[in-house]
Amino acid sequence: MRVALHSMVRPGAVDEYRVHHAAIPDDLVALFERAGIHDWSIWRSGDRLFHLVDCDDFDAAIRVVDSDPANEAWQSVIGRYVAGFLGPDGEDAFAPLEPIWSLGAQRSGA
C-alpha cells in the first residue's frame, strides 16, 4: 500500500532539516524493513513536506516503529526541525492524506 503524509518544517529550519535528513541512521533503515516499510520519500514546497510511504500495512508499521529505540533516537534529532504533521483536513495529526485520484487506478478500473 502507499500512503501520503504532510508535515511542516519549523520556520528557518529548512537547511538544517535537509542536512540532517540527507540520510537516516542504519538502525532506522533496518527498523523500517522489519516494520514492512519498503520505501519512504519526501518532497518539499516552502515549509511543507510531503511524504510518500510504500509499505505492507501503514497502521501496523507505525505500531512497530513508534516505540522502537531507533525511532525515538531519530525523533530526538529530526524533531527539532519538524513543526508537526497535518491530517487530511488540515488538523494536527500523523494520519495519511485522503487519496483523490490515481492514473494507475483509473487505468485499471479500480
C-alpha positions in Angstrom: 0.0 0.0 0.0 1.0 3.6 -0.5 0.1 6.5 1.8 0.9 10.2 1.7 1.7 12.3 4.7 2.0 16.0 5.2 4.3 17.7 7.6 5.9 21.2 8.1 9.4 22.3 8.8 9.9 24.8 11.6 10.4 28.4 10.4 14.0 28.9 9.3 15.0 25.3 9.7 14.8 24.1 6.1 18.6 24.0 5.6 19.2 22.1 8.9 16.4 19.7 8.0 18.0 19.0 4.6 21.4 18.3 6.2 20.0 16.0 8.9 17.7 14.2 6.6 20.2 13.6 3.8 20.4 10.1 5.1 18.7 8.3 8.0 20.6 6.1 10.5 21.2 2.5 9.5 19.3 1.2 12.6 16.2 3.1 11.4 16.6 1.6 7.9 16.6 -1.8 9.5 13.6 -0.9 11.7 11.6 0.2 8.6 12.5 -3.1 6.9 11.2 -5.1 10.0 8.1 -3.0 10.0 7.3 -3.7 6.3 8.1 -0.2 5.1 9.7 -0.6 1.6 10.2 3.0 0.6 9.7 6.4 2.1 10.3 9.5 0.1 9.9 13.2 1.0 9.3 16.3 -1.2 9.4 19.9 0.0 7.5 23.0 -1.1 8.4 26.0 1.1 8.0 24.8 4.7 5.7 22.0 3.6 6.9 18.4 3.4 5.0 15.7 1.5 5.9 12.1 2.3 5.1 9.0 0.2 5.3 5.8 2.1 5.2 2.4 0.4 4.5 -0.3 3.0 2.7 -3.6 3.7 0.3 -2.0 6.2 0.8 1.6 7.4 -1.0 1.3 10.8 0.8 -2.0 11.6 4.2 -0.5 10.6 3.7 2.6 12.7 2.8 0.5 15.7 6.2 -1.3 15.3 8.2 1.9 14.6 6.6 4.2 17.3 8.1 2.7 20.4 11.4 1.4 19.0 14.6 3.0 20.4 15.9 3.6 16.9 12.9 5.8 16.1 13.0 7.5 19.4 16.6 8.5 18.8 15.8 9.7 15.3 12.9 11.7 16.5 15.1 13.4 19.1 17.3 14.6 16.2 14.9 15.4 13.4 12.1 16.5 15.6 14.0 19.7 16.3 13.3 20.8 12.7 9.7 19.5 12.2 6.8 21.7 13.3 4.3 18.8 13.1 2.1 16.7 10.9 -1.2 17.5 9.3 -4.1 15.1 8.6 -6.3 15.1 5.6 -8.5 18.0 6.8 -5.5 20.2 7.9 -5.8 19.1 11.6 -2.8 18.3 13.7 -2.4 14.5 13.1 0.0 11.9 12.0 -2.5 10.5 9.6 -2.5 9.6 5.9 -3.8 12.1 3.4 -7.0 11.4 1.6 -6.3 9.8 -1.8 -8.3 11.6 -4.5 -7.1 10.3 -7.9 -4.5 8.0 -9.4 -3.7 7.4 -13.0 -2.9 3.8 -12.3 -6.2 3.2 -10.6 -8.1 4.9 -13.3 -6.4 2.8 -16.0 -7.1 -0.4 -14.1 -10.7 0.5 -13.4 -10.2 0.3 -9.7 
